[in-house]
Each structure stands twice: as structure tokens, then as C-alpha cells.
Amino acid sequence: MIKIIKKIVADHHKNWHNVFFNALWAYRVTPKASIGNSPFFLVCGKEAILPPNIFLPSLQLSQSLQEDECPTMQRKINTLIKLEKEREKTK
């Protein structure tokens, strides 16, 4: 994260505060090798759907579309179970 901040300040030294949120978002949605997932996934329980994924659906997006046949409550329970398993892996 420090490298990202240094690069932003160096590249945009007068208006770094305008682009900082984009860098912070990129950091949050990028999977980390140490934990095996992105921080966004560990907090929200699913990967972020980025603009390119809307046009070229990711596996996660296509699976969520297929799960629409599943009742809403069961889908939420399945998501919570999956999230708990992923959080346990990072400990």
C-alpha cells in the first residue's frame, strides 16, 4: 500500500487527493497472496464486479446469475457459509 501511495503522490503531486480513492479501491479489490483473497471479498463475502466484468462476465457473476433459481434465503445462507470458510483459511 505504501508503494501505491508514493506512486500517486509522485505522479499527481498537486491533485493526489483526487486519485487516491481509485488507488485505494484497486488495493481493496486485488487478491493478496498471503490471504488468498481480496480484502473486499473478506469483508463483503463476494468479489467486486468491475466494469469489464459486466461486459465479459466473470465466473462469479455467471454463477450468481445461475443461483437466481435458488431461493433467496438459501442463497444468503450458502454465501455466509462460503465466506466463513474463506475467512477460516486466512487465519
Backbone as JSON Lines, residues from 0, in Angstrom:
{"i":0,"aa":"M","n":[0.83,-1.19,0.0],"ca":[0.0,0.0,0.0],"c":[0.87,1.25,0.0]}
{"i":1,"aa":"I","n":[1.98,1.2,0.69],"ca":[2.88,2.36,0.74],"c":[3.41,2.69,-0.65]}
{"i":2,"aa":"K","n":[3.74,1.66,-1.43],"ca":[4.24,1.89,-2.79],"c":[3.19,2.59,-3.64]}
{"i":3,"aa":"I","n":[1.94,2.2,-3.48],"ca":[0.85,2.82,-4.24],"c":[0.73,4.3,-3.87]}
{"i":4,"aa":"I","n":[0.78,4.6,-2.59],"ca":[0.67,6.0,-2.14],"c":[1.83,6.82,-2.67]}
{"i":5,"aa":"K","n":[3.05,6.29,-2.59],"ca":[4.22,7.01,-3.1],"c":[4.07,7.3,-4.59]}
{"i":6,"aa":"K","n":[3.61,6.32,-5.35],"ca":[3.46,6.5,-6.8],"c":[2.4,7.54,-7.11]}
{"i":7,"aa":"I","n":[1.3,7.53,-6.39],"ca":[0.24,8.51,-6.63],"c":[0.73,9.91,-6.34]}
{"i":8,"aa":"V","n":[1.4,10.1,-5.23],"ca":[1.9,11.42,-4.86],"c":[2.95,11.89,-5.86]}
{"i":9,"aa":"A","n":[3.81,10.97,-6.32],"ca":[4.84,11.34,-7.28],"c":[4.23,11.71,-8.64]}
{"i":10,"aa":"D","n":[3.25,10.94,-9.08],"ca":[2.65,11.18,-10.4],"c":[1.65,12.34,-10.4]}
{"i":11,"aa":"H","n":[0.98,12.55,-9.29],"ca":[-0.06,13.58,-9.2],"c":[0.17,14.44,-7.96]}
{"i":12,"aa":"H","n":[1.32,15.07,-7.88],"ca":[1.68,15.77,-6.64],"c":[0.77,16.95,-6.31]}
{"i":13,"aa":"K","n":[0.09,17.53,-7.29],"ca":[-0.8,18.65,-6.97],"c":[-2.23,18.21,-6.67]}
{"i":14,"aa":"N","n":[-2.66,17.12,-7.26],"ca":[-4.04,16.68,-7.03],"c":[-4.11,15.2,-6.67]}
{"i":15,"aa":"W","n":[-3.16,14.74,-5.85],"ca":[-3.12,13.34,-5.45],"c":[-4.39,12.93,-4.71]}
{"i":16,"aa":"H","n":[-5.0,13.86,-4.0],"ca":[-6.2,13.56,-3.24],"c":[-7.38,13.2,-4.15]}
{"i":17,"aa":"N","n":[-7.35,13.61,-5.41],"ca":[-8.42,13.28,-6.34],"c":[-8.32,11.85,-6.87]}
{"i":18,"aa":"V","n":[-7.12,11.32,-6.94],"ca":[-6.93,9.97,-7.48],"c":[-6.66,8.93,-6.4]}
{"i":19,"aa":"F","n":[-6.54,9.37,-5.16],"ca":[-6.24,8.44,-4.08],"c":[-7.32,7.38,-3.9]}
{"i":20,"aa":"F","n":[-8.58,7.76,-4.05],"ca":[-9.67,6.81,-3.85],"c":[-9.65,5.7,-4.9]}
{"i":21,"aa":"N","n":[-9.23,6.03,-6.12],"ca":[-9.11,4.99,-7.15],"c":[-8.02,3.99,-6.78]}
{"i":22,"aa":"A","n":[-6.92,4.47,-6.26],"ca":[-5.84,3.58,-5.84],"c":[-6.26,2.73,-4.65]}
{"i":23,"aa":"L","n":[-6.99,3.32,-3.74],"ca":[-7.48,2.59,-2.57],"c":[-8.46,1.49,-3.0]}
{"i":24,"aa":"W","n":[-9.32,1.8,-3.94],"ca":[-10.25,0.8,-4.47],"c":[-9.48,-0.34,-5.13]}
{"i":25,"aa":"A","n":[-8.47,-0.01,-5.93],"ca":[-7.67,-1.04,-6.6],"c":[-7.0,-1.94,-5.57]}
{"i":26,"aa":"Y","n":[-6.5,-1.36,-4.5],"ca":[-5.87,-2.15,-3.45],"c":[-6.87,-3.09,-2.79]}
{"i":27,"aa":"R","n":[-8.08,-2.59,-2.55],"ca":[-9.09,-3.39,-1.85],"c":[-9.61,-4.57,-2.67]}
{"i":28,"aa":"V","n":[-9.66,-4.42,-4.0],"ca":[-10.23,-5.49,-4.82],"c":[-9.19,-6.42,-5.42]}
{"i":29,"aa":"T","n":[-7.91,-6.15,-5.18],"ca":[-6.85,-7.01,-5.7],"c":[-6.59,-8.16,-4.74]}
{"i":30,"aa":"P","n":[-6.64,-9.41,-5.23],"ca":[-6.36,-10.55,-4.35],"c":[-4.92,-10.5,-3.81]}
{"i":31,"aa":"K","n":[-4.78,-10.82,-2.55],"ca":[-3.47,-10.83,-1.89],"c":[-3.0,-12.27,-1.74]}
{"i":32,"aa":"A","n":[-1.75,-12.54,-2.07],"ca":[-1.21,-13.9,-1.99],"c":[-1.21,-14.43,-0.57]}
{"i":33,"aa":"S","n":[-0.98,-13.56,0.4],"ca":[-0.87,-14.01,1.79],"c":[-2.19,-14.53,2.34]}
{"i":34,"aa":"I","n":[-3.3,-13.97,1.89],"ca":[-4.6,-14.4,2.4],"c":[-5.42,-15.16,1.36]}
{"i":35,"aa":"G","n":[-4.98,-15.15,0.11],"ca":[-5.66,-15.91,-0.94],"c":[-6.89,-15.24,-1.51]}
{"i":36,"aa":"N","n":[-7.26,-14.09,-1.0],"ca":[-8.43,-13.36,-1.49],"c":[-8.16,-11.87,-1.39]}
{"i":37,"aa":"S","n":[-9.1,-11.1,-1.9],"ca":[-9.01,-9.65,-1.75],"c":[-9.62,-9.23,-0.42]}
{"i":38,"aa":"P","n":[-9.18,-8.1,0.13],"ca":[-9.82,-7.59,1.34],"c":[-11.32,-7.35,1.14]}
{"i":39,"aa":"F","n":[-11.7,-6.93,-0.05],"ca":[-13.11,-6.71,-0.36],"c":[-13.91,-7.99,-0.18]}
{"i":40,"aa":"F","n":[-13.36,-9.11,-0.65],"ca":[-14.05,-10.39,-0.53],"c":[-14.22,-10.79,0.93]}
{"i":41,"aa":"L","n":[-13.19,-10.6,1.73],"ca":[-13.27,-10.99,3.13],"c":[-14.27,-10.14,3.91]}
{"i":42,"aa":"V","n":[-14.48,-8.9,3.49],"ca":[-15.44,-8.04,4.18],"c":[-16.86,-8.26,3.65]}
{"i":43,"aa":"C","n":[-17.0,-8.32,2.33],"ca":[-18.34,-8.36,1.73],"c":[-18.84,-9.75,1.38]}
{"i":44,"aa":"G","n":[-17.95,-10.71,1.31],"ca":[-18.37,-12.07,1.02],"c":[-18.48,-12.41,-0.44]}
{"i":45,"aa":"K","n":[-18.12,-11.49,-1.32],"ca":[-18.12,-11.76,-2.75],"c":[-17.12,-10.82,-3.41]}
{"i":46,"aa":"E","n":[-16.69,-11.2,-4.59],"ca":[-15.75,-10.36,-5.32],"c":[-16.48,-9.16,-5.9]}
{"i":47,"aa":"A","n":[-15.77,-8.07,-6.04],"ca":[-16.35,-6.89,-6.65],"c":[-16.56,-7.15,-8.15]}
{"i":48,"aa":"I","n":[-17.65,-6.67,-8.67],"ca":[-17.9,-6.78,-10.1],"c":[-17.42,-5.47,-10.73]}
{"i":49,"aa":"L","n":[-16.32,-5.57,-11.44],"ca":[-15.7,-4.42,-12.06],"c":[-16.35,-4.15,-13.41]}
{"i":50,"aa":"P","n":[-16.26,-2.94,-13.94],"ca":[-16.89,-2.61,-15.22],"c":[-16.57,-3.58,-16.37]}
{"i":51,"aa":"P","n":[-15.32,-4.04,-16.54],"ca":[-15.08,-5.02,-17.62],"c":[-15.84,-6.32,-17.42]}
{"i":52,"aa":"N","n":[-16.09,-6.7,-16.17],"ca":[-16.81,-7.94,-15.89],"c":[-18.29,-7.85,-16.25]}
{"i":53,"aa":"I","n":[-18.8,-6.66,-16.37],"ca":[-20.19,-6.51,-16.78],"c":[-20.35,-6.91,-18.24]}
{"i":54,"aa":"F","n":[-19.37,-6.53,-19.07],"ca":[-19.42,-6.84,-20.5],"c":[-18.9,-8.24,-20.79]}
{"i":55,"aa":"L","n":[-17.88,-8.67,-20.06],"ca":[-17.33,-10.02,-20.18],"c":[-17.51,-10.68,-18.83]}
{"i":56,"aa":"P","n":[-18.63,-11.35,-18.6],"ca":[-18.94,-11.85,-17.26],"c":[-17.86,-12.76,-16.68]}
{"i":57,"aa":"S","n":[-17.56,-12.53,-15.42],"ca":[-16.62,-13.37,-14.71],"c":[-17.34,-14.63,-14.25]}
{"i":58,"aa":"L","n":[-16.58,-15.59,-13.77],"ca":[-17.17,-16.83,-13.26],"c":[-18.11,-16.52,-12.1]}
{"i":59,"aa":"Q","n":[-17.7,-15.62,-11.22],"ca":[-18.52,-15.26,-10.06],"c":[-19.84,-14.65,-10.5]}
{"i":60,"aa":"L","n":[-19.84,-13.79,-11.52],"ca":[-21.06,-13.16,-11.99],"c":[-21.98,-14.18,-12.65]}
{"i":61,"aa":"S","n":[-21.4,-15.07,-13.45],"ca":[-22.24,-16.07,-14.11],"c":[-22.83,-17.06,-13.1]}
{"i":62,"aa":"Q","n":[-22.07,-17.39,-12.05],"ca":[-22.59,-18.28,-11.01],"c":[-23.73,-17.62,-10.25]}
{"i":63,"aa":"S","n":[-23.6,-16.32,-9.99],"ca":[-24.66,-15.63,-9.26],"c":[-25.93,-15.55,-10.1]}
{"i":64,"aa":"L","n":[-25.77,-15.46,-11.42],"ca":[-26.95,-15.45,-12.28],"c":[-27.62,-16.82,-12.3]}
{"i":65,"aa":"Q","n":[-26.82,-17.89,-12.23],"ca":[-27.38,-19.24,-12.21],"c":[-28.06,-19.53,-10.87]}
{"i":66,"aa":"E","n":[-27.57,-18.92,-9.81],"ca":[-28.13,-19.16,-8.48],"c":[-29.47,-18.46,-8.28]}
{"i":67,"aa":"D","n":[-29.9,-17.67,-9.27],"ca":[-31.18,-16.99,-9.13],"c":[-32.35,-17.98,-9.04]}
{"i":68,"aa":"E","n":[-32.12,-19.21,-9.49],"ca":[-33.14,-20.24,-9.37],"c":[-33.28,-20.7,-7.93]}
{"i":69,"aa":"C","n":[-32.23,-20.5,-7.13],"ca":[-32.2,-20.9,-5.72],"c":[-32.98,-19.87,-4.9]}
{"i":70,"aa":"P","n":[-33.74,-20.32,-3.92],"ca":[-34.47,-19.36,-3.07],"c":[-33.5,-18.36,-2.41]}
{"i":71,"aa":"T","n":[-33.97,-17.16,-2.23],"ca":[-33.13,-16.07,-1.72],"c":[-32.5,-16.4,-0.37]}
{"i":72,"aa":"M","n":[-33.25,-16.92,0.56],"ca":[-32.71,-17.2,1.89],"c":[-31.64,-18.27,1.82]}
{"i":73,"aa":"Q","n":[-31.84,-19.32,1.04],"ca":[-30.85,-20.38,0.92],"c":[-29.57,-19.84,0.28]}
{"i":74,"aa":"R","n":[-29.7,-18.96,-0.7],"ca":[-28.53,-18.36,-1.35],"c":[-27.73,-17.54,-0.35]}
{"i":75,"aa":"K","n":[-28.41,-16.79,0.51],"ca":[-27.72,-16.0,1.53],"c":[-27.0,-16.89,2.53]}
{"i":76,"aa":"I","n":[-27.64,-17.98,2.92],"ca":[-27.01,-18.93,3.84],"c":[-25.78,-19.54,3.2]}
{"i":77,"aa":"N","n":[-25.88,-19.94,1.94],"ca":[-24.73,-20.5,1.23],"c":[-23.59,-19.5,1.13]}
{"i":78,"aa":"T","n":[-23.92,-18.24,0.9],"ca":[-22.9,-17.2,0.82],"c":[-22.2,-17.01,2.16]}
{"i":79,"aa":"L","n":[-22.95,-17.02,3.24],"ca":[-22.35,-16.87,4.57],"c":[-21.46,-18.05,4.93]}
{"i":80,"aa":"I","n":[-21.87,-19.25,4.55],"ca":[-21.05,-20.44,4.81],"c":[-19.75,-20.36,4.03]}
{"i":81,"aa":"K","n":[-19.85,-19.98,2.77],"ca":[-18.65,-19.85,1.92],"c":[-17.7,-18.79,2.47]}
{"i":82,"aa":"L","n":[-18.27,-17.66,2.9],"ca":[-17.45,-16.59,3.45],"c":[-16.74,-17.03,4.72]}
{"i":83,"aa":"E","n":[-17.44,-17.73,5.58],"ca":[-16.83,-18.22,6.82],"c":[-15.67,-19.17,6.53]}
{"i":84,"aa":"K","n":[-15.84,-20.04,5.54],"ca":[-14.76,-20.96,5.15],"c":[-13.55,-20.21,4.65]}
{"i":85,"aa":"E","n":[-13.78,-19.19,3.84],"ca":[-12.68,-18.39,3.28],"c":[-11.98,-17.61,4.4]}
{"i":86,"aa":"R","n":[-12.71,-17.09,5.35],"ca":[-12.09,-16.37,6.48],"c":[-11.27,-17.32,7.34]}
{"i":87,"aa":"E","n":[-11.74,-18.55,7.53],"ca":[-11.0,-19.53,8.31],"c":[-9.67,-19.88,7.63]}
{"i":88,"aa":"K","n":[-9.65,-19.9,6.32],"ca":[-8.41,-20.2,5.58],"c":[-7.34,-19.16,5.84]}
{"i":89,"aa":"T","n":[-7.75,-17.91,6.08],"ca":[-6.78,-16.83,6.23],"c":[-6.18,-16.77,7.63]}
{"i":90,"aa":"K","n":[-6.72,-17.51,8.58],"ca":[-6.2,-17.46,9.95],"c":[-4.94,-18.27,10.09]}
